[in-house]
C-alpha cells in the first residue's frame, strides 16, 4: 500500500535544537566539527585495522565494525541536521522521515548488539583464555557480526511497521532535530496506547537487556581479575574501562528515551544528542588514545601515507 493511501501528512516540520539564529550558527559549527571527527577518526581506525597484520584479532575486527556503524549512525542524522541549522524552514518529506527512522534504528540497534558482542569477546579473553581461540574464531566473529546486523534489521523493520500503519492527519510538527519513533507516533490522529507499549517493549527492552548483559559480563571480568595483578590483566582491565565508557555514553540515554512510552520532556532532544552525536565522536578517542597498539599502527599508516 502506498504511504499516501493512509496518510494525509506529506511532510513534517522539525523544530530543531534552537530557534535562535546565533545559537544555530554555534550548533552548526560544533556539529560540523563533530561530524568531521567521526568520519576521519573512524575511517582512520578502519584503515589501520585492515592494513596492520598485528591488529588481526577478534577485538580489533569488532572495533572495525563498530567504527563503520558509528559512521553510518551519525551519517543518518548529521548531514540533514547541518542543512536544517542553516535553513529557515526545516521540513522533511514523510517518506524521508520514515527512511531516516528506519536506518537510524537499523544501525543503532546493530551497534547495541555489537557492543554486547564486544563485551562477550572481553569476557572470553579474560575469563576463558584457554578456550578463547575456539570461542572467538574467525567464523564465530563473522557470525556474531552478521547476527548483530540481522538483529538490527528485525528491530528496525518492526519499529517502522508500527509507525507507518498509523494515520497522520496533523499536526505535523516534531519537537526534535530528526525523525524518531517516539516523537513521530505522538502525531498520529488515533489512540497510540498499544503502539507505545509495543515500541517500549521493542526498543526499551532491547536497550535494557543488552545493558544488563554488559553489566553482568563486566562483573564477571572484575571478579576474575580481582586477585590477579599481572600486567596483561591490568591491560585488559584498561581496555574494558574504555569499553564501559563507550557503553555508558550510548546505552544510558537510549534507555532514558525508549523505556518510558507515555511522557515526553522538553530536554529529550538534547539527551538524544549524546547517543546520536557525542557517542560516535568519543568512540574513536576512547578506543585509540587509550590503546597503545592502535596508536602505534596509526603512526605507521600515517608515515606510510606521508612517504608515498
GIDA-V42980 format. One record per residue. D_CENTER is the distance of its C-alpha to the mean C-alpha in Angstrom with 2 decimals. Layout:
# GIDA-V42980
d_center-><D_CENTER D_CENTER>
This chain:
# GIDA-V42980
d_center-><30.80 29.98 27.75 30.76 32.80 31.03 29.60 31.80 28.96 28.34 25.92 23.91 24.34 21.40 22.72 20.07 19.76 23.47 26.69 28.41 28.89 28.99 25.74 24.09 25.40 24.03 20.54 20.91 21.95 19.22 16.34 18.18 18.42 14.77 13.90 16.70 15.53 12.11 14.16 17.04 15.49 13.22 16.09 18.45 16.69 16.75 20.37 21.41 20.26 21.78 25.02 25.89 27.44 27.17 23.41 23.94 22.69 20.15 18.12 17.86 17.38 14.19 13.20 14.04 11.80 8.79 10.04 10.46 7.01 6.09 9.27 8.74 5.80 8.03 11.04 10.73 11.36 13.03 16.14 17.19 16.69 18.77 21.44 21.62 22.15 25.29 26.41 28.84 27.75 24.06 24.48 22.23 23.90 23.33 22.36 19.88 18.34 18.03 16.62 13.85 13.16 13.31 11.07 8.26 8.65 9.41 6.53 4.13 7.07 7.75 5.13 6.71 9.90 9.69 9.37 12.24 14.04 13.95 15.53 18.05 18.85 19.73 21.67 23.60 24.36 25.71 27.13 28.26 29.19 32.12 30.08 26.99 28.09 28.59 25.51 23.22 25.32 24.14 24.47 22.53 19.60 19.61 19.95 17.01 14.71 16.51 16.12 12.31 12.45 15.31 13.81 10.85 13.71 15.96 13.70 13.02 16.70 17.80 16.05 17.42 20.83 21.02 20.55 22.89 25.68 26.20 28.87 28.01 31.21 30.33 29.32 26.57 25.13 21.47 21.05 17.66 16.46 14.54 15.17 13.57 15.46 16.93 18.61 19.62 21.32 23.25 25.04 26.50 30.28 30.60 30.03 26.36 27.04 26.37 23.35 21.73 22.54 21.13 17.85 17.71 18.79 16.14 12.89 14.31 15.93 13.11 11.15 14.56 15.83 13.03 13.37 17.12 17.11 15.41 17.99 20.73 19.91 20.09 23.17 24.90 24.05 25.56 28.55 29.11 29.22 30.95 34.36 33.52 33.82 33.66 31.90 29.72 28.42 27.79 25.83 23.72 23.36 22.19 19.47 18.43 18.55 16.01 13.69 14.45 13.70 10.13 9.79 11.66 9.78 6.55 8.76 11.82 10.94 9.34 12.60 14.62 13.65 13.76 16.51 19.29 20.44 23.62 23.17 21.32 21.66 22.19 19.55 16.69 15.54 15.75 13.60 10.84 11.22 10.02 6.31 6.54 9.04 10.15 7.48 7.06 10.82 11.57 10.18 13.05 15.45 14.85 15.18 18.02 20.15 20.55 21.23 24.74 24.58 21.72 23.49 26.77 25.42 23.83 27.24 28.97 26.87 27.59 31.26 31.48 30.16 32.58 35.50 34.80>
